[in-house]
Structure formats: structure tokens, C-alpha cells
Amino acid sequence: MSKPKVFEKPIGVKDYLPEAVTKLRNIEFCVLACMERWGYTQIITPTLEFYDTVGVASSTADKKLFKLLDRKGSTLVLRSEMTAPIARVASSLLREYAFPLRLSYHSNVFRAIEEEAGRDAEFFQTGVELIGDASSEADAEVVALAIASLQAAGVGTFKIALGHVGFLNGLFQETLEGRLEDQQTLKEHLLSRDYVGYREAIQALALPEEVERELIGVLRLRGGDEICAQARMVSKHPIAQDAIRHLCEVWDVLKAYGVSEHVVIDLTMIGDFSYYTGMTFEGYAAELGFPVCSGGRYDNLLSQFGRPAPATGFALKTNRILEVIGKVAVDRPTRILIAYDAEHREEALKRAKSTRESGNAVVTTQLITDKAAWSEAIHKRDDGQYELQGVVYQEVINLIR
């Protein structure tokens, strides 16, 4: 293996230049402020966690975890998502706090990826966890907050696809009773959105025509609240019926929030079926073909940390949102250039201090060349702003005499 060049970096990580950082921070600040207005307080957890606690409890597949050993030989992981670390804190440091807990976060997370996959190994998430409330009201709250957060981030056009793992679990138990491997295969096709593979897998099972038609018909269960009535007719299994009842209650609450126009019910969407236990959802921006947010209910996680409790939440994929709003200008404080010579240094620096205190960005520069060269170096643009060495200033204060 050849030694990397000094400017190279590992596969899957990025450098963010000043303009991108400004937009990322703007997304972060606007979204966290939105979450705070909804009563969620921010939490920060370590970048490193023990594999035997947070690592094994995570929703991330083991092969996608970054693992390393500490000096005592304990296996550590770089956090791959934020839900498991927050569950650990809720069960320990916040154990005496009454439920429900409303917590928010913004963090970078890490996942090992195949080199040819073209995906990020490090990316940013901003999200919330609502712990200790099993109601449909709680699920609707996090969906409504996800919508408000996407709007706060500057995403103009998007849809939230709303599903429930219980519907398919009930349907498959009813139609493929005892055939766990076949159920798993169908779920994996739906999880990867491989609808062609899903149809082919059903046809390969040699099921009765009526059952085959019922399973394939699931692919049409996508739309508004009319899907609730249609789904009730598809499966009479108690688990499926409970799932639809809960999902319809969530829809009714979202209508009361006034945000149902952003939501579609999609009963083919199950999220990670080994992790989520109820409602799941994903948000899609019009400009991208993959989710900009995802979330759902995970009622089994906190029991792994000794404090059983229902929970629901979501995470915005901040990097992908940056792709959506990347061309949108971000308001910045007025940037002012104060140029001075040695004789006027004290005056210039005092003026810079007072100007910064008024909320403006100030750059100071001492004249190190002759005055004529300085005049040639800075020029006024057609838009009325000034440019010096590629940097644009809204105003120039010249203290060179």
C-alpha cells in the first residue's frame, strides 16, 4: 500500500470550505432554534462509545461500525448515530428525570462504507428524541416537528412518507404464517425499495392466487387518509389492525397541526424492521431522490440500558439538506475593511472594536506597500461593493493618510 500524499484524505470524508460551513452552521442554528421552541433541549454525547453498550444497541449494522481498541484492550466505536447514545444518557445521567424527556442534538456521526459506494463515512445529523410517551400524539409531534425543522432549514418542497412496521408484520403473519425466511426476504426487498424484486419473490413462492394478489396489492397502499380504510380491508390480523388504527390517529393529529398536506401514507415503508417497533417515516426533498430525514418509534431500545420506556424521534441528514439549499445565499453580517498606516494604527483598531460590537465583521490591514499600489489593489465592483485579493467587502474605511 502506497503512502498517501500530504493533501489526500480517507475515502468518504470531506473538507468543508468557508461558504459551505456558513450554510451548514446556518442550517444547524435555525433547526436547533426551531426544536427549542418546541420544548426540546440540546444534549451532547461523546464521539467514542463502548462497543459492548452503545455499539451493540445501535441500529447500525455491525460491519458499518468504526471500531478501535483503547489501551486497556476494550473495543470502542465511533458513534454511528445518536439515538443509542441518548438512550444510554436517559437511562443513567437522566434516570431521575421524569418522563417524557424531550432532547435535541446536532453531531457528526461515522459509518464504515465500501470504497465503491460513493457514500459519506462522516456526516452530520440534527434531530430529536421524545422518550417516555407511547401515544399517537407523541408520534405526530415528532413528524410535525420534522416538517417544521425542514422548513427552518430552508427546504422548500418536500414530502413525508409515513408507514408502520406493524402492518406488514401482521399481514405477513397472516399470509405467510411460520415462513419466517420468506417474510424476511420480502421485507428486505421493501426496505431497499426493490419493488421488482418484491414481485418476483412473491411469484416464486407459488402462493394461492388470492394471497399473491393481496401481497402485491400492498404496493398500491400509498396516498392520503383514504389508505387507512383500504388497509383495514387488506388484513384482518390484530397486529395489522392495531397498526392502521395508530397510523390513522397520527394522521388525524397531523391534520390538527395543519401539516397533513406534506404527508403521504406509504405502507410499503418499514424503515429498519429489526429496530423500529411502530410508526416510521422518511422525508424526501423534491430536488433529491433519497431521504433528507428519517425517524420512527423504537420502544425496545431503552430496556437494553436498564430503563424500559417507549420512544420516538427523527434525524435530519444535514449534509443532504446542504445539497438542496446549496445555491441559496445566506445572510451574513456586513463585512468591513479598515486599512491603516502605522501612524493611525490605534485609531483603526479602536474603530474596528466598536464596529464589531455593533454586529459587523471587520478585517483590519496595515499598509505595507506604497499608497499607489494599495489603490490599485482594491477596486470597486459594479454592485457597489469592494474587492481586495478576492475577498468582497461591503464597505472600506481608509485611514491611510
N, C-alpha and C positions, 0 to 999 in steps of 0.2 A: 504493500500500500504506500503510495507516494505521500510525501509530506505536504499538507495544504499550504497554498500561497498565503501571504500575510493578509490579503484582502478577502479571502474566502471565509465562508461561514457554513455551518452544518446544513444539510438538506432540511427544508421545512420551516426554517426560521427567517425572519425578515428584519431589515433595518427600516425604521420609520423616520423619514426626513421631516424637517420642521413643519411644513404645511400639513402633512398627514397627521402629525402629532397634535397640532392645533385642532384639527377636526375630530380626532379620536377623543381628546380631552373634552371637547365641547359636547360630544355625544354622552360621554360618561357623566359630566356635571349635570347636564339637562335631565338625563334619565334618573340619576340618583336623587335630584331635587324633586322630580315627579313622584318617585317612590316614597320619599319622606313626607310629602303632602298626603299620601295615603296611609301614613302611620307606620311605615317600615323604617327601622333604624339600622344603620350600617354596621357590619361586622367584618373583621379582617382575620384570616386564619393563616397558618404557616404555609410556605411553599413546599416544605418537606413534611411528610407524614409517615407513620409506620405502616408497612405493607400489611402486617397482621391485623391492623384495626381498620383504618380508612381504606387501604388498598383493596382488601378482600370485600369490603362493604360497597365499594364503588360500583356504579352502573357500567363502568368502562371494562371492556374485555381485558383479561389478564395480559394478553400479548401486546396490548397497546399501552401498557404502563411503562414509564421510565423508572427502572429500579437501580438502586445503588446500595452499597454497604457502608455503614459507619465504622468507626474504629473498634467498636465492640462486636462487630460481626452481625449487627441487626440489619435486616433489609428495610430500606426506606423507599418511598416513591415520591416523585414529583406529583403534586396534586393534578388529577386528570379532569376533575370537575369540582364544583363547590358544595353540592348537596350533602355528600357523605361527611366532609369536614364540619359543616354546620350542624349536622345531626350529632356528631361527637361533642361539640360545644354545648348544644342544647341539652344533652344528657349528662353533662358534667359541670362545667362552669355555670351554666344557667339552670341547673337542676332545681334550685329553689324558686325559680321564677314561675309564676302561674301561666298556664296556657289560656288563650292562644299566644304564641310568640310570632311576631312579625319582624323578619330580619331581611336586610338587603345586603348586596355585595357588589364589588367590581374587582376582578382579579384576572391575572393571566393564568392559563392552565396549559398542561402539556400532555401530548399523546404521541406515542411512537407510531410512525406511519411507514408504509412501504415507499421506497425511493421513487418508484414509477407512478405513485398515486397522485402526485402533484398537490397534496394537501398540506395544510399547516401543521407543524409539530408543536408550535406555541401559538396560542390565540387568546383573545380577551372575551370574557363573559361579564355581563351585568344582569343581575337577577334578584329574585326574592324567594323566600321560603315562608309559608304560613303553616305553623306547626301547632297541632292540638285541636283542630277543628275538622270534623269529618263531613260537614254538611255540604249540600249543593251550593249554598250561599258562599262558602269558602272557595269552592272551585270556580264559581262565577266571578268572584272578586279577583282572583289571580288572572283570569282571562281578560277581564275588563281592564285590569292594571297593565297587562301586557299590551293591550291596544293603546292605552294612554301613553305607555313608555315608547312604543314605536312612533307615535305621533310626536312626542317630546324629542325623540332622536332625529326627527326630520324626514321620516319615511312617509311619503305622501299617499301611495296607493298600495294596499296590501289586503290579504285575506287570512283569516284564522280558520284552519281546518280542525274540527272538533270531533273526537272519537271516544270510544270507551272499550277497554280490553275485555270487559265482562261480556259484551255482546257476542264477540267471536268465540270466546271460551264456552259460553252456553250453547251457541249454535253448533260448534264442533263436537261438544259432548253429546249433543242430541243426535247428530247425523253420523258421527264417526266414533261412537262410544267404544272405549278401550283401545282405539287405534292411535296411540299417543305419537308414534313416529310420523304417521300421516298428518296428524294435526300440526305437529311441529314443522313439517315441510311446507304446508300451506301458509302457516304464519310467517315463515321466513320469506316466502315469495311476496306476501303483502307488505312485510317490513321493508323490503328492498324496492317496493313499487314495481315488481316484475309481474304485471298482470297477465302477460302472455304465458309465463311460466306457471302462474297460478291456474289458469285454464287448462293447460296441458297436464299439470299434476292431477287435477280433478278427473280429467278424462282417462288418465292412466289407472285410476283406482277402480274402474269398472263398477261404478255405483248404479243403483236404480236411477232411471231417467229423471224421476221426480226429485230425488235428492241431489243429483248433479245440477239440475236446473236451479234448485234452491241455493246451492253453494255459489254457483256462477252469478246468480242474481244479486248477491251481495255487492258486486262491483257497481251496481246502479244505485246503491243507497248513499247518495250524495246530494245535498241540497239544503233547503230550509227546514222549518219545523214540520213540514209535511212528511219528512223522512221518519219522524217519530211514529206516526201512525202506520207507515209502511213496514217499519222494522218490527213492530209488535205482531204483525201478521206472518213474518218470516219464521220466527222461532218462538215456541211456547215454553222453552226451558226457563226455569225460575231465575237462573243467573242472567240470561239474556234479557228477560223481562225487567229485572231489577236495574240492569244497566241502562235500558232505554228510559225507564221511569226517572232515574237520576239525571240522565242527559237532558231529558225534556225539562226537568226542573231547572237545570243550569241555563238552558235556553230562555226560559221564562224570566229568570233573574237578569240575563243579559239584555233582554228586551226592556226591562225596567231601567237598566243603566242607560239605555238608548244607544247601544253599540251593536245590536244584532245584525245590522247591515254589513258589518265587517266579518261576519262569521258564517261558515257553512258547516253542516253536519256531514261527516265523512266516516262511515262505519267500516271502511277498509283500513283506516289508520289506527294502528295499535301501539305505536311507539315501541320501546324495548319491552317486549312482553314478559321478560324474565325479571323486570324491575318495577314497572308501573303496575298498579293494582286497580285502577279505575279509569277516570277520565284522563285522556291525553289530548294534546293539541300542538299544532305547528303553525307558524306564521310565515307566509310567503309574500315577498315584495314583487310588484309587477315586473321589475327590471331583472329579477334573478330567478333561476329555476330550482333553487334549493332554499331551505328554510333560513330565515333571519332570526327566528326564535322558536323555542320548543319548551314543553313542560307537561305537567300532569300530576296525578295523585300517586303517592308511594307510601302506603300505610304500613309496610313491613320493615322499613329501614331502621327506625329508631329503636326497635326492640333488639337489634344487634348491638346496641350500645347501652342496654340496660334500662331504658326509659320508654317503653312502648307508647306510641302516640300516632294518630293519623297525621298526615302532612301532604301538602300540595305546594307547587311552586313553578317557576319558569326561569329561563335564562335567555337573554338577548345575545346573539352572536355579533359582537361589536365590530369585528373585522369585516363581516359581510355587509353590515349596515354602512360601513365606510365606503364599500364599493357602490352602494346605492346612491349615497349622497355626495360622492367624491367630487363632483363638479359644482356643488353648491358652495358659494362663498360664505365664509364665517366672519361675523363681525369681530373686529379686533380694535383695541384701543388705538387712538391716534398716535402714530409714530413720528417723533420729532427729532431732528438732528440739531445739536448745538455744536458749532465749530468755534474754536477759540485759539488765541495765541498765548504764549507764556505770560504776557502782561495781564491778560484778562482771565486767567485760569480760575481764580477764586470766585469771581463774578459768575462765570459759566457754571461751575459746579454747584453753587448755591441756587442758581436758577434751575438747574436740572433737578435738584432735590425738590423744590417747590412744585415744579411741573409734574414730577412723578406722583407727588402726594395728591395731585388733582385728578389722578387716574390715567394719565397718559404714559406711553412708553417713550423713553428718552435715550438716545445714543449720543455720547459726547466724543469728540475727536479733536485732538490738538493739531494745529497746522505744523507739519514737518517739512513742508516744501514751500516754495515761494508762492505769493498770493495769486499770481497769474496762472500758475499750474493748478491751484485749487479751483479757481473759477472755471477752468476748462474741464476739470474732473467732474464737477457737479453740473447737471443741466436740468432744466425744467421741461417736463413732458407735456404732451398735448392735452392730457387730462388735468393739468394744473398741479400735479404732484412733482416731486423732485427725485432724482435717482443719482446715487453715488456708488460706484463699484458694484452695480447690480442690485443694490438694496433701494427700495422705494420709501420715501418719507412724505408725509402729508404737509410738513412744514419744516423750514430750515431757519434757525436763528444764527445769524452770523455775528460773532463777537471778535472778528479779526479786523483790526484797525490798520 
